[in-house]
Amino acid sequence: MSLVEIGPLGNDNLGYKWSEKGNDKITDIYISHFPSSIASLQFQYVNQYGQQVLSRLYGTSNGSKFNVLKLDSSEYITGVKGSFDPVNGIRSLTFITDKRQFGPFGFNGKVGGGAGGSGSADGCSKVTPFDLKFGLSRRFGGFNGRTRNGLVTSIGGYVKTVAP
């Protein structure tokens, strides 16, 4: 089995590139955010030896809001959706599991329609929605992205391939 990289989506040209490739058994997601953007992400997962491991902090934990997303032992990630813009990077995030969804976190305004991106309700630059689906089976293989100036600027993931 190998992993295919999906994304990252957002502003993937600048900043520190990070990867949690292969860390698929997530137990907690720590998210710091502002009303208009995502400040940081951190993941707790079970490694191949059955030990709880805390990832590095991606971004800075100086957001005006902080949430801990707790997954139960049989729950797994099936997708992530949200929005981004070229200036602020990731504006909003929603994590989806096989049992429920967490979010949205960050910008909660209505994203208008239109080709090539859409205007945001808060008057900032064009906001583009995204929706990454990792599959309804246990195909999720970890997250990746970039951070810059204390913000998460892009996010993506890995999907496990299945041999034919």
GUMAR-825147 format. One record per residue (C-alpha): residue number from 1; x, y, z. Coordinates in steps of 0.001 Angstrom, whole numbers. Layout:
% GUMAR-825147
+-----+---------+---------+---------+
: num :       X :       Y :       Z :
+-----+---------+---------+---------+
: NUM :       X :       Y :       Z :
...
+-----+---------+---------+---------+
This chain:
% GUMAR-825147
+-----+---------+---------+---------+
: num :       X :       Y :       Z :
+-----+---------+---------+---------+
:   1 :       0 :       0 :       0 :
:   2 :    1213 :    3487 :    -822 :
:   3 :     -65 :    7022 :    -255 :
:   4 :   -1268 :    9552 :   -2829 :
:   5 :    -973 :   13242 :   -1950 :
:   6 :   -4189 :   15272 :   -2322 :
:   7 :   -3755 :   19055 :   -2476 :
:   8 :   -2660 :   21031 :    -635 :
:   9 :   -5253 :   23701 :   -1339 :
:  10 :   -4832 :   27339 :    -422 :
:  11 :   -1714 :   29451 :    -862 :
:  12 :     846 :   26701 :   -1404 :
:  13 :    3645 :   28922 :   -2734 :
:  14 :    4926 :   30493 :     475 :
:  15 :    5793 :   29440 :    3969 :
:  16 :    6888 :   26381 :    5886 :
:  17 :    5789 :   23111 :    4285 :
:  18 :    4658 :   20457 :    6775 :
:  19 :    3507 :   16848 :    6524 :
:  20 :    1953 :   14288 :    8824 :
:  21 :    2195 :   11573 :    6165 :
:  22 :    1139 :    8148 :    7437 :
:  23 :    -310 :    9489 :   10692 :
:  24 :   -3838 :    8331 :   10016 :
:  25 :   -5140 :    7278 :   13447 :
:  26 :   -5961 :   10753 :   14735 :
:  27 :   -7453 :   10954 :   18230 :
:  28 :   -7476 :   14758 :   18714 :
:  29 :   -7222 :   17852 :   16524 :
:  30 :   -6253 :   21147 :   18184 :
:  31 :   -7285 :   24217 :   16203 :
:  32 :   -6597 :   27861 :   16996 :
:  33 :   -8482 :   30373 :   14852 :
:  34 :   -9626 :   33927 :   14366 :
:  35 :  -13032 :   34989 :   13011 :
:  36 :  -11391 :   35309 :    9575 :
:  37 :   -8646 :   32644 :    9383 :
:  38 :   -6991 :   29538 :   10834 :
:  39 :   -3998 :   30302 :   13087 :
:  40 :   -2752 :   26783 :   13843 :
:  41 :   -3348 :   23051 :   13706 :
:  42 :   -1889 :   20288 :   15822 :
:  43 :   -2734 :   16577 :   15784 :
:  44 :   -2571 :   13804 :   18339 :
:  45 :   -2496 :   10323 :   16870 :
:  46 :   -1690 :    6705 :   17654 :
:  47 :    1579 :    5600 :   16016 :
:  48 :    2446 :    2154 :   14625 :
:  49 :    3540 :    1056 :   18128 :
:  50 :     196 :    1968 :   19726 :
:  51 :    1614 :    5063 :   21485 :
:  52 :     -81 :    8486 :   21646 :
:  53 :    2056 :   11041 :   19775 :
:  54 :    1580 :   14808 :   19510 :
:  55 :    2576 :   16417 :   16199 :
:  56 :    4400 :   19717 :   15895 :
:  57 :    2305 :   22869 :   16109 :
:  58 :    1650 :   24178 :   12583 :
:  59 :    1128 :   27942 :   12802 :
:  60 :     855 :   29849 :   16080 :
:  61 :   -1659 :   29288 :   18860 :
:  62 :   -2517 :   32973 :   19187 :
:  63 :   -6009 :   32804 :   17659 :
:  64 :   -8891 :   34394 :   19524 :
:  65 :  -10620 :   30979 :   19697 :
:  66 :   -9325 :   27489 :   20444 :
:  67 :  -11075 :   24142 :   19983 :
:  68 :  -10183 :   20544 :   20775 :
:  69 :  -11797 :   17987 :   18484 :
:  70 :  -11924 :   14579 :   20159 :
:  71 :  -12488 :   11509 :   17973 :
:  72 :  -13615 :    8258 :   19544 :
:  73 :  -11441 :    5161 :   19161 :
:  74 :  -13350 :    3752 :   16155 :
:  75 :  -13846 :    7091 :   14348 :
:  76 :  -11756 :    8086 :   11317 :
:  77 :  -11322 :   11095 :    9021 :
:  78 :  -13234 :   10947 :    5699 :
:  79 :  -12750 :   14543 :    4511 :
:  80 :  -12004 :   18173 :    5143 :
:  81 :  -13710 :   21182 :    3617 :
:  82 :  -13416 :   24906 :    3955 :
:  83 :  -12322 :   27997 :    2097 :
:  84 :   -9151 :   29938 :    1317 :
:  85 :   -8000 :   33182 :    -232 :
:  86 :   -4623 :   34315 :   -1597 :
:  87 :   -4036 :   36825 :    1236 :
:  88 :   -5152 :   35023 :    4413 :
:  89 :   -4665 :   31419 :    3281 :
:  90 :   -7101 :   29010 :    4920 :
:  91 :  -10146 :   31010 :    6001 :
:  92 :  -12321 :   28202 :    7350 :
:  93 :  -12099 :   24469 :    8075 :
:  94 :  -14564 :   21677 :    8760 :
:  95 :  -13279 :   18178 :    9568 :
:  96 :  -15517 :   15275 :    8543 :
:  97 :  -15424 :   11768 :   10022 :
:  98 :  -17410 :    8618 :    9375 :
:  99 :  -19708 :    9622 :   12279 :
: 100 :  -19980 :   13441 :   12325 :
: 101 :  -18455 :   16736 :   11331 :
: 102 :  -16565 :   19337 :   13377 :
: 103 :  -16847 :   22980 :   12361 :
: 104 :  -16772 :   25244 :   10570 :
: 105 :  -13899 :   27001 :   12323 :
: 106 :  -12615 :   30408 :   11255 :
: 107 :  -14516 :   32495 :    8698 :
: 108 :  -18183 :   31595 :    8937 :
: 109 :  -19559 :   34052 :    6383 :
: 110 :  -21431 :   33223 :    3251 :
: 111 :  -19216 :   32567 :     245 :
: 112 :  -20787 :   33928 :   -2927 :
: 113 :  -20781 :   32160 :   -6301 :
: 114 :  -18834 :   33033 :   -9406 :
: 115 :  -16266 :   31640 :  -11764 :
: 116 :  -12639 :   31812 :  -10742 :
: 117 :  -13292 :   32398 :   -7055 :
: 118 :  -15894 :   34368 :   -5210 :
: 119 :  -16159 :   37505 :   -3165 :
: 120 :  -16220 :   37200 :     593 :
: 121 :  -18926 :   38589 :    2816 :
: 122 :  -16336 :   40391 :    4966 :
: 123 :  -14882 :   42468 :    2108 :
: 124 :  -11503 :   40685 :    1958 :
: 125 :  -10012 :   39173 :   -1165 :
: 126 :  -11669 :   36417 :   -3172 :
: 127 :  -12630 :   33350 :   -1166 :
: 128 :  -12560 :   29933 :   -2837 :
: 129 :  -14351 :   26951 :   -1281 :
: 130 :  -12814 :   23443 :   -1284 :
: 131 :  -13998 :   19962 :    -359 :
: 132 :  -11475 :   17104 :     -25 :
: 133 :  -12954 :   13630 :     311 :
: 134 :  -10707 :   10760 :    1429 :
: 135 :  -13333 :    8015 :    1039 :
: 136 :  -15788 :    6293 :    3333 :
: 137 :  -13431 :    3443 :    4212 :
: 138 :  -10244 :    3896 :    6241 :
: 139 :   -8323 :    5427 :    3308 :
: 140 :   -7171 :    8634 :    5052 :
: 141 :   -3371 :    8684 :    5363 :
: 142 :   -2522 :   11964 :    7120 :
: 143 :   -2505 :   15741 :    6543 :
: 144 :     -89 :   18189 :    4902 :
: 145 :      28 :   21917 :    4251 :
: 146 :    1919 :   25157 :    4734 :
: 147 :    2092 :   27877 :    7392 :
: 148 :    3319 :   31451 :    7109 :
: 149 :    3277 :   34468 :    9428 :
: 150 :    1359 :   32594 :   12112 :
: 151 :   -1416 :   31333 :    9816 :
: 152 :   -2234 :   28052 :    8095 :
: 153 :   -1995 :   28996 :    4412 :
: 154 :   -2807 :   25619 :    2813 :
: 155 :   -4055 :   22146 :    3719 :
: 156 :   -4177 :   18794 :    1992 :
: 157 :   -4014 :   15147 :    2819 :
: 158 :   -2938 :   11668 :    1832 :
: 159 :   -5096 :    8798 :     622 :
: 160 :   -4095 :    5155 :     930 :
: 161 :   -4127 :    3248 :   -2349 :
: 162 :   -5467 :    -263 :   -2470 :
: 163 :   -3751 :   -2885 :   -4612 :
: 164 :   -5982 :   -4233 :   -7449 :
+-----+---------+---------+---------+
